[in-house]
Every structure is written in structure tokens, then in C-alpha cells.
Amino acid sequence: TLWFPAVYRARIIGYFMAAIPLSSVIGSPVSGMLLNLDGAAGLAGWQWLFIMEAVPALLLAVVVFFYLTDRPAEARWLTQEERAWLTERLDAEQRLREAAKSFTVWQALGDTRVLLLACVYFGVVAANYGLSFFLPQIVRDFGLGFTATGFVTAIPYVIGTAGMVWWGRKSDRVRERKEHLGLAALIAGAGIAASTLIADPTGKMIALSCAGFGIFAALPVFWTLPTTFLSGAAAAGGIAIINSIGNLAGFVGPYVMGTIKDSTGSFTIGLLAIAALVVLAMLIALSLPHESELETLPEA
């Protein structure tokens, strides 16, 4: 909301968040190869993995601190005319939202739409983490080695990366949010559920790749919704509460999956539970009010 007008927002969020599945496209094979270093220099494979995959984050921390700019007005890499246009455009959108209703931070934290969006995000995150944590084990059960498991595990994330970028662009192009979010969540739930019915490894990976598409395609569209009606500090507070509640699924999803797997010896019921959560998220998303007129400033 500080940088990109609403008509560009889904595609920009898609470009930005594509780093999530893309990191798994790269990280899954690399992790598989690092695990093969077990015993090298007296370290276990998982220790090599933790050390080597921490290094890029440590280096980027320094780059981020010195390079990232908070607001367009401070961006020295834009011309004065570009800074002025962008600032005015974003200010006009904020005035449009505040004319409809101005929220304080506390009002945003207790707003029904914000809490329902947190529930939607909970379902999507549960599917994401539940699948991400256990996908390598599911693939490993195909009888593959560490390296091959890493490459096969990357496949749903390749599909997810493409889906995230394409779906965000499509949502912006047709200026529609709820149905795009709902359909992506439905595809995610259907793909996860279908994977439990298929024993063939190829068929199972096709189903899980469909799930990857749905999970990651839902994210850029989802994050356009809070900023449709919130702005400024209220948007920051609303996004914070959505993230706080939604990311609890980062514990719940894997915990449910792991507990059910330990109890039953199978991933089936756990995957079905995750699929049910994301389908419930779809139903909530479709029931939400969406004031599309708050996104309709003409493109310049």
C-alpha cells in the first residue's frame, strides 16, 4: 500500500511472494544434496543444511538494511516526476478509502472483515505448511534417495510459482478478487484431497502440484483484500492481526498432520483435514463483502 496502486497490487504481490515457492524450487534439491554430506567434517547432514542455508539470509540482512527504501518520496532511484506521480496516486487512493470509512488501529483489530480474513488466511497457511512440512516424507515414501526426493519435491513449487504470478496478473486484469481467491482455495483443497485417493506416484504428484498451484495462487489475491478498506496505520494493524492469527496455522497444520500420521500410520486423514480447512477458507472468502469501487481509480 505504500508503493503500488490497487490496480497493480495482486500482480506485484505475486511477483514478490513468488520468492516463497521459488525458494523451495531451489532449496529442495539443494537440501537433498546437503543431507548427503552427513559425517563430513564431523557434522551431520542436517547441520550442514542449517549452516549453508543460513548464510544467504545473514548476508542479505546487511543489504536490506542499507538498500531498502521506506516510501516513494525517499526513493533516489526514481525521478522527481515519478516520485510525485506515485505519491499523489497513493494519496488519492487513501482519500477514497477514508471517505468510505476511516478506521483507527483498534477498530481495524476488531473489525469483522479483518477477523474473517484472518480465518481465511489460517486455512490457506494450514494447507501451505501442512503440505510443505510433509511433502518430502510423502515423496520419500516413493522409494527415492535424498537428492531425487529434493528434485521431485520441487515440482509442486514450480507450478506454484507460475500460478502465483499468472493468477495475480489475471486478478488485476479483470479487477476481481473474491472469486479468484475462492477458486484458488478450491483447487488447493481438491488437489490435496485427490492426492489421498491416488497410490501411483505420478498421479499423486499431479494432484499435489494442483494443490501447490491453488495454495500459492491464493496468496497474492488474498493480500489485496485487507487494503481495499484499510489504509495507513489501520492497514498495518489489520495486516498484523491477520498474520498473527493466520500464521498460528504454521503450528496447527503440521501438528495435526504429524499427530494423525503417528496415530494412523498414514498421511490420508491428515491431508483430508488440511483440505477441509482450505475449503472452509474458500467458503468464508466467498461470503465476505468486497467494495470493488474502492479499487477503481483510473490507471494513468
C-alpha positions in Angstrom: 0.0 0.0 0.0 3.0 2.3 0.4 4.3 1.7 -3.1 1.8 0.2 -5.5 -1.7 1.4 -6.6 -4.5 -1.1 -6.1 -4.9 -1.9 -9.8 -1.3 -3.3 -9.8 -1.4 -4.8 -6.4 -2.2 -8.5 -7.0 0.5 -8.9 -9.7 3.1 -7.1 -7.6 2.3 -9.2 -4.5 2.5 -12.2 -6.8 6.0 -11.2 -8.1 7.2 -10.5 -4.6 5.7 -13.6 -2.9 6.8 -15.9 -5.8 10.1 -15.9 -3.8 8.4 -18.3 -1.3 7.7 -21.2 -3.7 10.8 -20.4 -5.8 12.9 -20.7 -2.7 11.6 -24.3 -2.3 12.2 -24.9 -6.0 15.9 -24.1 -5.4 16.1 -25.2 -1.7 14.5 -28.7 -2.0 17.2 -30.1 -4.3 20.0 -28.2 -2.5 18.7 -29.5 0.8 18.7 -33.0 -0.5 22.3 -32.7 -1.6 23.4 -31.1 1.7 21.9 -34.0 3.6 24.3 -36.3 1.7 27.1 -34.5 3.4 26.3 -36.4 6.6 29.6 -37.0 8.5 31.7 -34.5 6.5 33.9 -32.5 8.9 32.2 -34.2 11.8 28.8 -32.6 11.1 25.5 -34.3 10.5 23.7 -33.7 7.2 21.1 -31.6 8.8 23.8 -29.4 10.5 25.3 -28.7 7.0 21.9 -27.8 5.8 21.2 -25.4 8.6 24.6 -23.7 8.2 24.7 -23.4 4.4 21.1 -22.2 4.1 21.5 -19.6 6.9 24.4 -17.8 5.1 22.4 -16.1 2.4 19.9 -14.7 4.9 22.8 -13.3 7.0 24.4 -11.6 4.0 21.0 -10.2 2.8 20.3 -8.7 6.2 23.1 -6.3 5.6 22.0 -5.5 2.1 18.4 -4.9 3.1 19.4 -2.6 5.9 21.3 -0.2 3.6 19.3 -0.6 0.4 15.6 -0.8 1.1 13.6 2.5 1.0 10.6 3.1 3.1 8.5 5.3 0.9 8.4 6.6 -2.8 9.3 10.1 -1.6 12.6 8.8 -0.4 13.5 6.8 -3.5 16.5 8.3 -5.1 16.3 5.8 -7.9 13.0 7.4 -9.1 12.9 10.8 -10.9 11.2 13.7 -9.2 8.2 13.4 -11.6 7.9 9.6 -10.9 8.0 10.2 -7.1 5.4 13.0 -7.4 3.1 10.9 -9.5 3.3 7.8 -7.4 2.8 9.7 -4.1 -0.2 11.6 -5.4 -1.8 8.4 -6.8 -1.4 6.6 -3.5 -2.7 9.6 -1.5 -5.7 9.7 -3.8 -6.5 6.0 -3.1 -6.1 6.6 0.6 -8.6 9.5 0.5 -11.0 7.3 -1.4 -10.9 4.6 1.2 -11.1 7.0 4.1 -14.1 8.8 2.5 -15.9 5.4 2.7 -14.9 4.8 6.2 -11.9 5.8 8.3 -10.6 3.2 10.7 -8.4 3.6 13.8 -6.0 0.8 14.6 -8.2 -0.5 17.4 -11.3 -0.5 15.1 -9.3 -2.4 12.5 -8.2 -5.0 15.0 -11.8 -5.8 16.0 -13.4 -5.4 12.5 -15.4 -8.5 11.5 -13.9 -8.5 8.0 -10.4 -8.4 9.4 -11.1 -11.4 11.7 -12.8 -13.3 8.9 -9.8 -12.6 6.6 -7.6 -14.0 9.4 -9.7 -17.2 9.3 -9.3 -17.4 5.5 -5.6 -16.9 5.9 -5.5 -19.6 8.6 -6.9 -22.1 6.2 -4.5 -21.3 3.4 -1.5 -21.2 5.7 -2.5 -24.6 7.2 -2.5 -26.1 3.7 0.8 -24.5 2.9 2.7 -25.6 6.0 0.9 -28.9 6.3 2.0 -29.8 2.8 5.4 -28.2 2.9 6.5 -30.0 6.1 5.4 -33.4 5.0 5.8 -33.3 1.2 9.4 -34.6 1.4 8.3 -37.5 3.5 5.4 -38.3 1.1 7.9 -38.2 -1.8 10.5 -40.2 0.2 7.9 -43.0 0.5 8.2 -43.4 -3.3 11.5 -45.1 -2.5 13.7 -42.2 -3.7 17.1 -41.1 -2.3 17.7 -37.7 -0.7 18.7 -35.9 -3.9 15.9 -37.4 -6.0 13.4 -36.6 -3.3 14.6 -33.0 -3.3 14.1 -32.6 -7.1 10.7 -34.3 -7.1 9.6 -32.3 -4.1 10.4 -29.1 -6.0 7.8 -29.9 -8.7 4.7 -28.5 -6.9 6.6 -25.3 -6.1 7.5 -24.8 -9.8 3.8 -25.0 -10.5 3.0 -22.8 -7.5 5.5 -20.1 -8.6 4.0 -19.9 -12.1 0.4 -20.0 -10.7 1.2 -17.2 -8.2 2.4 -14.8 -10.9 -0.2 -15.7 -13.5 -3.2 -15.7 -11.1 -2.2 -12.3 -9.6 -1.9 -10.8 -13.1 -5.2 -12.2 -14.1 -7.0 -10.9 -11.0 -5.6 -7.4 -11.7 -6.6 -7.6 -15.3 -10.3 -8.4 -14.7 -10.4 -6.3 -11.5 -11.9 -9.2 -9.5 -10.8 -10.6 -6.1 -13.2 -12.9 -4.2 -13.9 -15.4 -6.9 -10.2 -15.6 -7.8 -9.3 -16.3 -4.2 -12.2 -18.8 -3.8 -11.3 -20.7 -6.9 -7.6 -21.0 -6.0 -8.6 -22.3 -2.5 -10.9 -24.8 -4.0 -8.2 -26.1 -6.4 -5.9 -26.4 -3.4 -8.4 -28.3 -1.3 -9.4 -30.6 -4.2 -5.7 -31.3 -5.1 -4.8 -32.2 -1.5 -7.9 -34.4 -1.2 -7.3 -36.1 -4.6 -3.8 -37.0 -3.6 -5.1 -39.2 -0.8 -7.1 -41.3 -3.4 -4.1 -41.9 -5.7 -1.4 -44.5 -5.0 0.5 -44.1 -8.2 3.5 -41.7 -7.6 3.0 -39.8 -10.9 -0.7 -39.3 -10.2 -0.1 -38.3 -6.6 2.4 -35.6 -7.7 0.0 -34.3 -10.3 -2.6 -33.8 -7.6 -0.1 -32.3 -5.2 1.1 -29.9 -8.0 -2.6 -28.8 -8.4 -2.7 -28.2 -4.7 0.6 -26.2 -5.0 -0.9 -24.1 -7.7 -4.0 -23.3 -5.6 -2.2 -22.5 -2.4 0.2 -20.1 -3.9 -2.2 -18.6 -6.4 -4.5 -17.7 -3.5 -1.9 -15.6 -1.7 -1.4 -12.5 -3.9 -5.2 -12.2 -4.4 -5.8 -12.6 -0.7 -3.5 -9.8 0.3 -5.3 -7.3 -1.9 -8.4 -7.6 0.2 -7.3 -6.0 3.6 -6.0 -2.9 1.8 -9.3 -2.5 -0.1 -10.9 -1.0 3.0 -7.9 -0.3 5.4 -5.2 2.3 5.0 -2.3 3.8 6.9 -1.9 2.7 10.5 -5.2 0.8 10.4 -3.9 -1.2 7.4 -0.7 -2.0 9.3 -2.7 -3.2 12.4 -5.2 -5.2 10.3 -2.4 -6.9 8.4 -0.7 -7.7 11.6 -3.7 -9.3 13.2 -4.4 -11.3 10.1 -0.8 -12.5 10.0 -0.8 -13.3 13.7 -3.9 -15.4 13.7 -3.3 -16.9 10.3 0.2 -18.0 11.0 -0.9 -19.9 14.0 -1.7 -22.5 11.3 2.0 -22.8 10.9 1.8 -24.7 14.2 -1.7 -26.3 13.8 -1.3 -27.6 10.3 1.9 -29.6 10.8 0.9 -30.6 14.3 -2.4 -32.1 13.1 -0.7 -33.8 10.2 2.0 -35.3 12.4 -0.3 -36.4 15.2 -2.7 -38.1 12.8 0.3 -39.7 10.9 1.6 -41.1 14.2 -1.8 -42.4 15.2 -2.8 -44.0 11.9 0.5 -44.6 10.1 -0.9 -42.8 7.1 -1.0 -39.2 5.7 -4.5 -39.7 4.4 -6.7 -38.4 7.2 -4.3 -35.5 7.9 -4.3 -34.4 4.3 -8.1 -34.6 4.3 -8.2 -32.4 7.4 -6.0 -29.9 5.7 -8.1 -30.0 2.6 -11.2 -29.4 4.7 -9.6 -26.3 6.3 -8.8 -24.7 3.0 -12.2 -25.4 1.5 -13.7 -23.8 4.6 -11.4 -20.8 3.9 -12.9 -20.7 0.4 -16.5 -20.5 1.7 -15.6 -17.7 4.1 -13.8 -15.8 1.4 -16.8 -16.0 -0.9 -19.1 -14.7 1.8 -17.0 -11.6 2.5 -18.2 -8.2 1.3 -15.8 -6.6 -1.2 -16.1 -3.0 -2.2 -14.5 -3.1 -5.6 -15.3 0.5 -6.2 -12.5 1.4 -3.7 -10.0 0.0 -6.2 -11.3 1.8 -9.3 -9.2 4.9 -9.7 -8.4 5.0 -13.4 -4.9 3.9 -14.5 -2.6 6.6 -15.6 
